[in-house]
């Protein structure tokens, strides 16, 4: 079966979404490290995001739409999970899968995953966690480069943990598990 990582990229609030270009860059890093990336989805928007992340990379699989038990099976068979603040992150924690969870506007002390091998990456932006569905950041814009183009990091609280750091933290977590 080989090494596999599940990316839980879907969530409810717009402000809890890690930038799509970050996901794509992380997927590239993951596949270069020998992992197959599995991308579940539950809504048409999430399917489009998954297809964007997977574009041009044969080591990424956009899963068929899953039941909760079907997704649990994929998570259980994986080496670990990288997630935004989403209920499915709690499923990964309940299955005791090593999980790196990304928190920008939300507070993992209030809504974070709990259990063994759980790592929360919090924003270092001074307004985070704001716990708001609409970003009120008024500071300078934050831009990043990926694949020869620049993009705005939106919401900016996620600039605190980019794809390279997330992957390093994930590999470290796997080494401790």
MOZI-V380342 format. One record per backbone hydrogen bond with DSSP energy under -0.5 kcal/mol. CO is the residue of the C=O (numbers start at 1). NH is the residue of the N-H. Records with the same first field share a line. If there is no record, write none. Layout:
# MOZI-V380342
CO: NH + NH
This chain:
# MOZI-V380342
3: 36
4: 79 + 80
5: 38
6: 8 + 82
7: 9 + 40
8: 84
13: 16
14: 17
16: 18
19: 22 + 23
20: 24
21: 25
22: 26
23: 27
24: 28
25: 29
26: 30
27: 31
28: 32
29: 33
30: 35
31: 34
36: 5
37: 61
38: 7 + 40
39: 63
41: 66
43: 47
44: 48
45: 49
46: 50
47: 51
48: 52
49: 53
50: 54
51: 55
54: 57
56: 58
57: 60
59: 37
60: 62
61: 39 + 63
67: 71
68: 72
69: 73
70: 74
71: 75
72: 76
73: 77
74: 78
75: 78
80: 6
81: 100
82: 8
83: 102
84: 86
86: 89 + 90
87: 90 + 91
88: 92
89: 93
90: 94
91: 95
92: 97
93: 96
98: 81
99: 101 + 119
100: 83
101: 103 + 121
102: 85
103: 123
105: 131
106: 108
107: 110 + 111
108: 112
115: 118
117: 99
119: 101 + 121
120: 122
121: 103
125: 128
133: 15
141: 143
142: 153
144: 151
146: 149
149: 146
151: 144
152: 154
155: 158
156: 159
157: 160
158: 161
162: 166
163: 167
164: 168
165: 169
166: 170
167: 171
168: 172
169: 173
170: 174
171: 175
172: 176
173: 176 + 177
